[in-house]
Amino acid sequence: PKHLGYYSYHLYSCGPRAVSKALAELDRQQGLVRCPGPSPSDISIQIQDNGNFWRHLMTIAHKDAGLITCPHEIVEVCNQSGYEVISIADYKQLNPEKDVALILLYSNLMEWHWACFPVDDNINNWYGDDTKIVKIFVLKKMN
C-alpha cells in the first residue's frame, strides 16, 4: 500500500535500513557527526523518488514486493550520497577496520536481505547454512 505516494512497506525495509547504517558508519569512520544522519525512511523516499517501474508492477502481483530494494537502487542512492560503489566477489576481502559494505543475502526465492558490514553481526551466516551472498558493494567516498 502507498501512503503519500510512497510504498509504506519500503520505508523501513532492509535496503534503506542497511544504507542508513552504512552512511552512519562511514560518517563515524571519517569523524563526522550528522545530527541525525539520513533515516531509513529518508533513504527509502530518495530511492522511490528515483523511480522503479518494476516495483510498481510487482506490487500488483504481491504486496510484499514493495519491500524490495534492487541492487541498482542501492548503487544510485549511494552515488547520490557521495559514495562510489565497488563490487567485490569475496566476503573474506572485507576489513572491518576500514571497509563499509552493503551485502545482499538470500536463502531461497522468498528470503532476501540487505545487510551492512561491519555494523550487522553474523552476515555470512544470516540464514544459517542456507546463507548465500549475492552482491557485495564496498562504499568509498567520491573525490
C-alpha positions in Angstrom: 0.0 0.0 0.0 1.0 3.6 -0.7 1.0 6.5 1.8 1.5 10.0 0.4 2.7 8.5 -2.8 5.3 6.1 -1.3 5.2 2.4 -0.7 4.9 2.3 3.1 6.4 -1.2 3.4 9.6 0.1 1.8 10.1 3.0 4.2 11.6 0.7 6.9 12.7 -2.3 4.8 16.1 -3.8 5.0 17.6 -1.9 2.0 17.0 1.6 3.3 18.0 0.4 6.8 21.3 -1.0 5.6 22.1 2.2 3.6 21.3 4.3 6.7 23.6 2.2 8.8 26.4 2.3 6.2 26.2 6.1 5.9 26.3 6.5 9.7 29.3 4.1 9.9 31.1 6.0 7.1 30.5 9.3 8.9 31.8 7.7 12.2 35.0 6.4 10.4 35.6 9.9 9.0 35.0 11.6 12.3 31.8 13.4 11.0 28.7 13.9 13.0 25.4 14.5 11.3 22.5 15.0 13.7 20.8 12.9 12.7 22.0 11.3 9.5 19.6 10.1 6.9 16.9 7.8 8.4 15.8 4.6 6.6 12.6 6.4 5.6 14.5 9.3 4.2 16.6 6.9 2.1 13.5 5.0 1.0 11.9 8.2 -0.2 15.0 9.0 -2.1 15.1 5.6 -3.7 11.4 5.7 -4.5 11.8 9.3 -5.9 14.4 7.9 -8.3 11.7 5.6 -9.7 11.4 1.9 -10.3 8.6 0.8 -12.6 9.4 -2.8 -11.8 8.4 -2.3 -8.1 5.1 -0.8 -9.2 4.4 -3.8 -11.4 5.5 -6.4 -8.8 3.3 -4.9 -6.1 0.3 -5.5 -8.3 1.2 -9.2 -8.2 2.1 -9.3 -4.5 2.0 -6.5 -1.8 5.4 -7.6 -0.3 7.2 -6.6 -3.5 7.0 -3.1 -2.1 9.8 -4.2 0.4 12.3 -4.9 -2.3 15.3 -2.7 -3.0 17.1 -3.7 -6.1 20.9 -3.6 -6.4 20.8 -0.7 -9.0 18.8 1.3 -6.5 21.4 0.8 -3.8 24.1 2.0 -6.2 22.1 5.0 -7.3 21.3 6.2 -3.8 24.9 5.7 -2.6 26.2 7.6 -5.6 23.8 10.4 -4.8 25.1 10.5 -1.3 28.7 11.0 -2.5 29.9 7.4 -2.4 31.4 5.2 -5.2 30.2 1.6 -5.1 32.8 -1.0 -5.8 31.6 -4.6 -6.4 33.7 -7.3 -4.9 33.3 -11.1 -5.0 34.8 -12.4 -1.8 33.4 -11.6 1.7 36.8 -12.5 3.2 38.3 -9.5 1.4 36.4 -7.1 3.7 38.4 -5.5 6.5 36.2 -4.4 9.5 38.7 -1.7 10.4 38.4 0.2 7.1 35.6 -1.2 4.9 31.9 -0.4 4.9 29.8 -2.6 2.6 26.3 -3.3 1.6 25.7 -7.0 1.2 22.7 -8.8 -0.5 22.0 -12.2 1.0 19.4 -14.9 0.3 18.5 -18.4 1.3 15.6 -19.1 -1.1 13.4 -17.2 -3.5 11.4 -15.6 -0.8 14.2 -14.8 1.8 16.4 -11.9 0.7 18.1 -9.4 2.9 20.4 -6.3 2.7 23.0 -6.2 5.5 25.6 -3.6 6.4 29.2 -4.7 7.1 30.7 -4.2 9.7 27.6 -3.0 11.6 25.4 -6.1 11.3 26.6 -9.3 13.0 26.7 -12.8 11.6 26.3 -11.7 8.0 27.8 -14.7 6.3 25.6 -16.9 8.4 22.4 -14.8 8.4 20.2 -17.7 7.3 22.4 -20.4 8.8 23.8 -22.9 6.4 21.5 -21.7 3.7 23.0 -18.2 3.5 24.2 -17.2 0.1 25.9 -13.9 -0.7 24.7 -12.4 -4.0 26.3 -9.0 -4.0 29.0 -7.1 -2.0 29.1 -3.4 -2.6 32.0 -1.6 -0.9 31.4 2.1 -0.4 34.2 4.7 -0.9 34.0 8.5 -0.7 34.0 10.1 -4.2 36.7 12.7 -4.8 
